[in-house]
Amino acid sequence: MNMHTDSVTIVAPSSREALRLVREQLGPDAIIVSSRATPAGAEIVAMLETASDERAASAPAPAVAAPAASAAAPFSMDSNGSVISEIHSMRGMIEEQLAGLVWNDKQRRDPVRGHLLRTLLGAGFSASLAKAMLDHLPTGRNFSSGMAWVKAELARNLPLMESEDALMDGGGVYALMGPTGVGKTTTTAKLAARCVMRFGADKLALLTTDSYRIGAFEQLRIYGKILGVSVHAVKDAADLRLVLEDLRDKHMILIDTVGKSQRDRSVSDQVAMLCGAGRPVKRLLLLNAASHGDTLNEVVHAYKDSAGGNQLAGCIFTKTDEATHPGALLDTVIRHRLPVHYVSCGQKVPENLMLAERSKLVDSVFQSASRSALFVPGEAGLGELPAALNNDIELAAAAAATERLRSQCRQLIRVLAHDAEELAANASALADGGIGFETSSGLWRALADDSAGSQVIAHKLLTHAKTEIELACATHVLAISGKTELIASRSGDAYALQSSVLLSDRDGMPLAAPHQLLSTALAAGASSVMPTPALRQLAWMHGQDFGKPVVHLLDRTPAPGLIDSWQAGGLSWLARARSTTRVVHGGITTNLAQLTAQLAFTAPQMITYKGRPAQQTLAETAITLGSDLRCVAVRITDQHNGKLLASWHLLSNLAPAATASQLAVWSCWKQAADPYYKLLRQAILQLGACTEPGDSHMQKRLLVAAQVSTTIWRLAQNRDSWAGAARTLLAQLSGHRIRSGSVTVASAAALFEGFGKLIALLDALALDAGNVAGLAPAHGTAALPG
């Protein structure tokens, strides 16, 4: 270290260490004069700003005439100030470059950081928070484990409301604040609905201070009328104090405030009015998820700094269903330590207001990435290229890695080519197995074809259904309908998928899943007798011409009104009924249990019940339940000791051409096929099919998942040797083990995963080794996500 009267020269092992020593010696106002790399390390020459000024003042000036001196003096002062400014600018540039070199060095040594940084920036996080967090990333992680660490850190630092119970039980006055159009009135109504469901409408009151927007009070008044809650309008601070005094008996009061831009100076006046209301007012700030991060930062500063000592109680995220880069929301609340109370994701009152959950919020940030991120350029958009390799050692290492990858690829191709005939044989067996493999594989490939919309897929499914019915059904086609509960991967909303599956009347195997209806969970459970989506599904199926009469196998006995309506419309059905069901028989009202005791049963027939031999006896009679129906009583007994194993009652409006024995078998097939809907749920999760109703390709993915699930279910049930070999192959491709002879939802889900990988593998072989026998070139390739 060399020191002079006006400068200091420091040599250190690294640039960062040299800068630290400069700051220690000269303070934060030191000016970097020069910087260079030497054999001894990084050399920096620095000086104080005062020394620079003295040097400039003591510099010899050329002799000039006295009249010119007065004119030169001001120029000299401006020039000196310009030099100092330029030096300060150079120092900032050098420090930024040194910091960048340090980061690039870290990125070179641990490239996962760079990938994670780009992911965070693409999700909307600020560079400062992203870099600060990644500085603590443990080394030696891959991208997957690094991403898990990032999510855990974000969740750990995300401030949330501790307990909704504390908020509801504590009550008080809450004011919802925020810029214009952020959704204050709608969110007030949603929060009011939660309060009414919690402690009743008589303990809640709504206030509005919005006298500027046309219809603002009327909108809130309508919500209040629906909820049975009183609504009051206030104009100024005095009016607010009087109204709050009159409403002291209310457990909770919600105030819908007028929207003001964060740059409007009257924000402080609005806050002052709330602070002087005579009662403590807790302020909740609404943050628009679709806003830019800098805008959100301005909003928080404006509503936070205008409050004096009255801090914000928390915030509510709104319009999260419109956000493309919601990371800015989490970034803002983490930096400002602003607790998140609720998340609003739509216009529905009250179901689109949910409690904030750490894991769901963090996951949603990385699931909501925009597919067309025009304003978050990637490396290709910026024209950036990978950094050049600096020396022969790095060049040699890169060349060795490249050659190793090439060798692995060649070996993989040889292995695949060696096994291509076996794969082709399995594919051929699947295609010839009569399980709908060709249709399902074609639909799977259509997932990658954006030109094939849901209507095209639905038409193909209907055509496939008619073909399968012609081949696999004797006199009737059986139809079951079931509900699959789903959670939207982007918003977290609950939905119900009502799906119809057609079964063969010969063996009960699923043939096709031609139609689906997606609805909110609330609508799906609206009726305890038969939900509206289920009725709509039955109506759609009844309106199709499948070439053979359709028999709807129901979960429960329909209401008498529906029975009469269906009888008039020619809709055929079969359902199990409770033994306590009241019916009319021979003009006398009785229940099915009492009626069965009076019937004569047929001779026992040998059947297999739950995997073991058993005997079945039947009895049939005519009853009236709104309309004339057939009643079939079924008893299952042990073949050795005659012990009753099971019994049930069937009701149907089918003609006698369908025998009682057939009805009993169809009912059992319906029960055996019900687990299909659990497989469908797993298939939808694997495909990531349930996103949001606005997703143009979501319906297509749901239809494909349903049809491929029918193929997988038939494969899982098939006992032929070719089916066992195919199951083994699909299980190996999915990396799972399945026990032979065991058909569970988990094993079927593994087969579904293997099916997607088989299609991708066949397509890859067809494209890379077109001369392999039995493999035709594919028009599109769709691989299982992940």
SVG drawing of the C-alpha trace seen along z (x, -y; Angstrom):
<svg xmlns="http://www.w3.org/2000/svg" viewBox="-105 -45 109 121">
<polyline fill="none" stroke="black" stroke-width="0.4" points="0.0,0.0 1.5,-3.3 0.2,-6.6 0.8,-10.1 -0.4,-13.4 -3.4,-13.4 -3.9,-9.9 -3.5,-6.2 -2.5,-3.2 -3.9,0.2 -3.0,3.6 -5.2,6.5 -5.9,10.1 -9.2,9.1 -11.0,6.0 -13.7,6.3 -11.0,6.5 -9.2,3.5 -12.4,1.4 -13.0,2.3 -9.6,1.1 -10.1,-2.1 -13.3,-2.8 -11.6,-2.0 -8.7,-4.4 -10.5,-7.3 -14.2,-6.8 -17.2,-6.4 -16.5,-9.7 -13.2,-8.4 -12.7,-8.8 -11.3,-5.9 -8.6,-7.4 -7.4,-4.2 -7.8,-0.4 -5.6,2.3 -4.6,5.9 -1.0,6.6 0.9,9.8 0.5,9.0 -3.3,8.6 -5.8,5.8 -4.3,2.3 -6.6,-0.7 -5.4,-4.4 -7.9,-6.5 -8.1,-10.0 -10.4,-12.2 -12.7,-14.7 -11.1,-17.6 -7.7,-16.6 -9.0,-16.7 -10.4,-20.1 -7.1,-21.4 -5.1,-19.9 -7.4,-21.6 -7.1,-24.9 -3.3,-24.8 -2.7,-24.0 -0.7,-26.8 -2.8,-28.9 -1.6,-30.6 -1.1,-34.4 -4.0,-36.2 -4.9,-39.9 -6.7,-41.4 -9.9,-42.2 -10.2,-38.5 -9.7,-37.2 -13.2,-38.1 -14.7,-36.3 -12.5,-33.2 -13.3,-32.8 -16.9,-31.5 -15.9,-29.2 -13.2,-27.7 -15.7,-27.0 -18.1,-25.3 -15.3,-23.2 -14.1,-22.1 -17.7,-21.1 -18.0,-19.1 -14.7,-17.3 -15.9,-16.3 -19.2,-15.1 -17.5,-13.1 -15.2,-11.5 -18.2,-10.6 -19.8,-9.0 -16.7,-7.0 -16.5,-5.8 -20.1,-4.5 -19.5,-2.8 -16.4,-1.1 -18.1,0.1 -21.0,1.5 -18.6,3.3 -16.7,4.7 -20.0,5.9 -21.0,7.4 -17.7,9.2 -18.2,10.7 -21.7,11.9 -20.5,13.2 -17.8,15.1 -20.3,16.7 -22.5,17.5 -19.6,19.1 -18.8,21.2 -22.5,22.0 -24.6,21.6 -27.7,22.7 -27.8,19.2 -28.1,17.6 -31.0,19.9 -32.8,19.2 -32.2,15.5 -33.8,15.5 -36.7,17.5 -37.3,15.0 -37.0,12.0 -39.4,13.6 -41.9,14.2 -41.8,10.4 -39.4,10.2 -37.0,7.3 -33.4,7.8 -32.4,6.5 -34.5,9.0 -33.6,11.9 -29.8,11.3 -29.9,10.7 -31.8,14.0 -29.6,16.0 -26.4,14.7 -27.4,17.1 -28.1,20.1 -26.2,23.1 -23.7,24.3 -23.9,27.7 -27.6,27.6 -29.3,28.4 -32.1,26.3 -34.9,28.4 -33.5,28.4 -32.5,24.7 -36.0,23.8 -37.3,25.7 -34.9,23.7 -36.1,20.4 -39.7,21.3 -39.0,22.2 -37.2,18.9 -40.0,16.9 -42.6,18.7 -40.5,18.1 -40.2,14.4 -43.8,13.8 -45.8,12.0 -49.4,13.2 -52.3,12.5 -51.8,14.7 -55.4,15.8 -58.7,15.0 -60.4,16.1 -58.6,13.3 -59.7,10.7 -63.3,11.9 -63.6,12.3 -61.8,9.0 -64.1,7.0 -63.6,3.3 -63.5,0.8 -61.6,1.7 -61.1,-0.7 -60.3,0.7 -58.0,-1.6 -56.2,-1.8 -56.0,-3.4 -58.9,-3.8 -60.2,-0.5 -58.3,1.8 -61.6,3.5 -62.3,2.0 -66.1,2.1 -66.3,5.7 -63.7,6.8 -65.7,5.0 -68.8,7.0 -66.8,10.3 -65.4,9.6 -68.8,8.6 -70.2,11.9 -67.6,13.8 -68.5,11.7 -72.2,12.4 -71.5,16.1 -69.4,15.9 -71.5,13.8 -74.6,12.7 -75.8,9.6 -77.1,7.7 -73.5,7.3 -72.1,5.8 -72.4,2.4 -71.0,1.0 -69.8,-2.6 -68.7,-4.3 -66.8,-7.6 -66.9,-7.4 -69.1,-10.4 -67.1,-10.9 -67.8,-7.8 -71.2,-7.6 -73.2,-4.8 -70.6,-3.9 -73.1,-4.1 -75.8,-2.3 -73.5,0.6 -72.6,1.1 -76.3,0.6 -77.3,3.5 -74.7,5.7 -75.9,4.7 -79.5,5.4 -78.5,8.9 -76.6,9.6 -79.2,7.9 -76.6,5.4 -77.1,1.7 -75.2,-0.7 -74.3,-4.3 -72.6,-7.1 -70.4,-9.7 -69.0,-12.9 -66.4,-14.2 -64.6,-13.6 -67.4,-15.0 -70.0,-12.9 -67.7,-9.8 -67.4,-10.4 -71.1,-10.8 -71.9,-7.6 -69.3,-5.6 -70.7,-6.8 -74.2,-5.6 -72.8,-2.2 -71.0,-1.4 -73.2,1.6 -71.9,3.2 -69.2,5.9 -67.5,5.0 -67.7,2.0 -66.2,2.1 -65.5,-1.2 -65.2,-1.4 -63.0,-4.4 -62.8,-6.6 -60.1,-5.5 -57.1,-7.9 -54.0,-7.7 -50.8,-7.1 -49.5,-10.4 -52.6,-12.4 -51.7,-14.6 -55.1,-14.2 -54.2,-10.7 -52.8,-12.1 -56.2,-14.0 -58.1,-10.7 -55.8,-9.0 -56.1,-11.9 -59.9,-11.7 -59.8,-8.0 -57.3,-8.6 -59.5,-11.3 -62.7,-9.2 -62.9,-9.0 -62.5,-5.2 -59.4,-3.2 -59.6,-2.4 -57.4,0.4 -56.4,-0.2 -56.2,2.6 -54.4,1.7 -55.6,3.4 -52.8,4.2 -53.6,4.9 -51.8,8.1 -51.7,6.9 -49.8,3.8 -46.1,3.3 -43.7,3.7 -42.7,0.1 -46.3,-1.0 -47.0,1.3 -44.0,-0.1 -45.3,-3.6 -48.7,-2.7 -47.4,-1.2 -45.1,-4.2 -48.0,-6.6 -50.5,-5.0 -47.9,-4.0 -46.0,-7.3 -49.1,-9.4 -50.3,-7.8 -47.9,-9.2 -48.1,-6.9 -51.1,-4.9 -49.5,-2.1 -51.2,0.2 -52.8,3.3 -52.2,5.4 -53.1,5.8 -55.4,7.8 -54.3,9.0 -56.8,8.3 -57.2,9.4 -54.7,12.2 -56.5,14.0 -55.3,11.2 -51.7,11.1 -48.9,12.3 -46.0,11.7 -47.4,11.9 -43.9,12.1 -44.0,8.3 -46.8,8.7 -44.7,11.0 -41.6,8.8 -43.5,5.7 -45.0,7.2 -41.7,8.9 -39.8,5.7 -42.4,3.6 -43.3,6.3 -47.0,5.9 -49.1,8.8 -51.3,10.4 -54.9,11.0 -56.8,12.3 -56.4,13.0 -59.2,12.0 -59.2,13.7 -62.5,12.9 -65.8,11.1 -67.8,13.8 -69.1,12.9 -68.0,14.4 -66.3,17.4 -63.5,15.5 -62.0,14.2 -59.7,16.7 -57.4,16.7 -53.8,16.2 -51.7,19.3 -47.9,19.2 -47.3,22.3 -50.2,21.6 -49.1,18.0 -45.5,18.9 -46.5,21.8 -49.0,19.6 -46.2,17.1 -44.3,19.7 -47.4,21.3 -48.8,18.0 -45.9,17.3 -47.1,15.5 -46.9,17.5 -46.1,14.3 -43.8,12.3 -43.1,9.5 -42.0,7.1 -39.6,9.6 -37.0,10.3 -35.0,13.4 -31.5,14.0 -32.6,14.5 -34.5,11.2 -31.6,9.3 -29.2,10.8 -27.0,12.1 -24.6,15.0 -22.9,17.3 -19.6,15.8 -16.5,16.9 -14.3,19.4 -11.2,17.8 -8.4,20.4 -7.3,23.6 -8.2,25.6 -11.9,24.4 -12.0,25.1 -10.7,28.6 -13.2,29.3 -16.1,28.0 -14.9,30.2 -14.7,33.2 -18.2,32.6 -19.6,32.2 -18.0,35.4 -19.3,37.2 -22.9,36.0 -22.5,37.1 -21.4,40.5 -24.3,40.9 -26.7,39.8 -25.3,42.4 -25.5,45.1 -29.1,44.2 -30.0,44.3 -28.4,47.8 -30.3,49.0 -33.5,47.7 -32.9,49.1 -32.1,52.5 -35.4,52.4 -37.4,50.8 -38.8,54.1 -40.0,54.9 -41.6,51.5 -43.2,51.8 -44.5,55.3 -46.1,54.0 -47.6,51.0 -49.0,53.4 -50.5,55.6 -52.0,52.5 -53.5,51.4 -55.0,54.8 -56.2,55.4 -59.5,53.7 -59.0,51.2 -59.1,48.0 -55.3,47.5 -55.1,46.0 -57.8,43.4 -56.1,42.5 -52.6,42.3 -53.9,40.0 -55.7,37.8 -52.5,37.7 -50.5,36.5 -53.2,33.8 -52.2,32.2 -49.2,30.7 -51.3,29.5 -52.7,26.0 -54.9,26.2 -56.8,29.1 -59.3,27.4 -61.7,28.9 -64.5,29.1 -62.3,31.2 -61.4,33.5 -65.1,33.8 -66.1,34.7 -63.4,37.4 -64.6,38.8 -68.2,39.0 -67.2,40.8 -65.0,43.2 -67.9,43.8 -70.3,44.8 -67.7,47.2 -67.0,48.9 -70.7,49.3 -71.2,51.0 -68.4,53.5 -68.6,54.0 -72.4,53.7 -75.1,56.3 -78.5,54.7 -77.8,51.7 -75.1,49.2 -74.6,48.5 -73.8,44.9 -72.4,43.8 -71.8,40.3 -69.5,39.2 -68.1,36.1 -64.3,35.4 -63.3,32.6 -60.5,30.4 -58.5,27.5 -57.4,24.9 -53.7,24.9 -53.5,21.1 -56.1,19.6 -56.7,22.4 -60.5,22.3 -62.5,25.4 -64.3,27.0 -66.2,30.1 -65.9,32.1 -69.0,34.1 -68.0,36.8 -70.0,39.5 -68.5,42.8 -70.1,45.4 -69.8,49.1 -70.2,52.3 -73.4,54.3 -71.3,57.5 -68.4,57.1 -68.9,53.6 -65.6,52.2 -65.5,48.5 -65.6,47.7 -65.5,43.9 -65.8,40.7 -67.5,38.4 -68.6,35.5 -67.7,33.4 -69.1,30.4 -66.9,28.3 -68.6,26.2 -67.8,24.5 -67.9,26.7 -70.8,24.6 -72.9,25.2 -72.1,28.9 -73.4,29.4 -76.4,27.1 -79.0,29.9 -78.9,32.9 -81.1,35.0 -79.3,34.6 -77.0,31.6 -77.7,29.5 -74.5,30.5 -75.5,34.2 -78.9,33.4 -77.4,31.5 -75.0,34.4 -77.9,36.9 -79.8,34.6 -76.8,34.4 -76.3,38.2 -80.1,38.7 -80.0,36.4 -77.3,38.4 -77.9,41.2 -75.5,44.0 -77.3,46.6 -78.4,48.6 -80.6,47.6 -78.7,46.0 -79.3,47.2 -78.2,44.7 -76.8,46.3 -77.5,43.9 -76.0,43.5 -79.3,43.0 -83.1,43.2 -84.3,40.1 -87.2,38.0 -90.7,38.9 -91.0,35.8 -87.9,36.7 -89.1,40.3 -92.4,39.1 -90.5,36.6 -88.0,39.3 -90.7,41.8 -92.5,39.3 -89.2,38.5 -88.1,42.1 -85.0,42.0 -84.1,45.4 -82.4,45.8 -81.4,48.2 -80.5,47.3 -79.9,48.9 -82.5,47.9 -82.4,47.8 -84.3,50.5 -86.3,47.7 -87.6,46.3 -91.4,45.9 -93.2,47.4 -96.7,48.6 -97.2,52.3 -100.6,53.8 -102.3,50.5 -100.5,50.6 -97.7,48.2 -94.7,50.1 -90.9,49.9 -88.6,52.1 -87.4,54.1 -90.9,55.1 -91.7,55.8 -88.7,58.0 -89.7,60.2 -92.8,61.2 -91.2,62.1 -90.2,65.6 -86.5,65.7 -85.1,67.7 -82.8,70.7 -79.2,69.9 -76.8,69.1 -73.0,69.4 -71.1,66.1 -67.9,64.6 -68.3,61.9 -65.3,59.9 -62.9,62.5 -64.5,65.6 -67.3,68.1 -70.8,67.1 -74.4,67.7 -76.9,65.1 -80.7,65.2 -83.1,62.8 -86.7,61.7 -88.7,59.3 -92.0,57.4 -93.8,54.3 -94.1,51.2 -95.2,47.6 -93.1,44.6 -94.6,41.8 -94.7,44.1 -94.8,47.9 -91.3,49.4 -89.6,52.7 -88.1,53.7 -85.4,56.4 -84.1,57.7 -80.6,59.2 -79.2,61.4 -75.6,62.7 -74.8,65.6 -71.9,67.8 -71.9,71.0 -70.8,73.1 -72.8,71.9 -75.5,69.8 -74.5,66.7 -75.9,63.5 -72.9,61.5 -74.8,58.6 -78.2,57.5 -79.6,54.6 -82.7,53.4 -82.8,52.2 -85.4,49.9 -85.7,49.4 -88.1,48.3 -86.6,50.7 -88.9,53.1 -88.9,56.8 -86.6,57.5 -83.8,56.7 -83.9,59.6 -83.5,59.3 -80.2,61.1 -79.0,58.6 -80.0,55.7 -78.2,57.2 -75.0,57.7 -75.2,54.1 -75.5,52.7 -72.4,54.6 -70.5,53.3 -71.4,49.8 -69.9,50.2 -66.8,51.8 -66.3,48.8 -66.8,46.1 -63.0,46.0 -62.4,44.8 -63.1,41.3 -60.3,41.5 -58.0,42.5 -59.3,39.5 -58.4,37.1 -54.9,38.5 -54.7,38.2 -55.8,34.6 -53.2,33.8 -50.5,35.4 -51.4,33.4 -51.9,30.2 -55.3,30.0 -57.3,27.9 -55.9,24.4 -58.8,21.8 -62.0,21.8 -60.5,19.0 -57.7,21.4 -58.6,22.2 -56.9,25.6 -58.1,26.7 -61.2,28.4 -59.1,30.3 -56.8,31.6 -59.7,32.7 -61.3,34.6 -58.0,36.3 -57.3,37.2 -60.8,38.8 -60.5,40.9 -56.9,42.1 -58.1,43.1 -60.7,45.4 -57.9,47.1 -55.7,47.4 -58.6,48.8 -59.4,51.5 -55.7,52.4 -55.5,52.7 -58.5,55.1 -57.4,57.2 -56.0,60.7 -54.5,61.7 -50.8,62.3 -50.2,59.4 -51.8,57.0 -49.5,58.2 -46.4,57.5 -47.8,54.1 -48.5,53.3 -44.9,54.3 -43.5,52.0 -45.6,49.0 -44.7,49.5 -41.0,49.6 -41.3,46.4 -43.0,44.6 -40.4,45.9 -43.0,47.7 -43.6,51.2 -47.0,52.7 -48.1,56.1 -49.5,58.6 -53.2,59.2 -53.6,56.1 -55.7,53.3 -55.6,50.1 -56.0,46.5 -52.2,46.0 -51.2,48.7 -53.5,47.4 -52.1,43.9 -48.6,45.3 -49.8,46.9 -51.2,43.6 -47.8,41.9 -46.1,44.7 -48.6,44.3 -47.5,40.7 -43.8,41.7 -44.5,44.6 -46.1,42.3 -43.2,39.8 -40.7,42.7 -42.4,44.2 -42.5,40.7 -38.8,40.1 -37.9,43.5 -40.0,42.9 -38.4,39.5 -34.8,40.5 -34.9,44.1 -37.6,44.0 -36.4,47.3 -37.4,49.3 -40.2,51.7 -43.6,51.1 -43.0,47.4 -44.8,44.8 -43.7,41.2 -45.8,39.1 -47.4,35.8 -47.0,34.4 -45.2,35.3 -46.6,34.7 -44.6,35.7 -45.8,35.9 -45.1,32.7 -42.0,33.1"/>
</svg>
